[in-house]
Amino acid sequence: MDITIHNTFLPHDDPEASLAFYRDILGFEVRLDVGGGKMRWITVGAPNQPGTSIVLHPPAADPGTTDDERKKLRRARARAGELAQASEAAGV
């Protein structure tokens, strides 16, 4: 099974410090930078991996997880466990 992560979201408190790290130290390219001040959403990624991005977002923009989303996550995890057990039992 191949799994590809296209986007991951990480909070940041300081957009300039985040840019200094991801762009200047790691060498990532800035693909998108929207917003202003500390409320900026910055998308970065490795130049040789255009299909994978890190979206840096202000923590205040994270709405959290709703009760309904938590229920769906619990059901998905339970189902994933059932599938793993079935695969193991089948020798896959």
Secondary structure, 3 states (H helix, E strand, C coil): CCCCCCEEEEECCCHHHHHHHHHHHCCCEEEEEEEECCEEEEEEECCCCCCCEEEEECHHHCCCCCHHHHHHHHHHHHHHHHHHHHHHHHCC
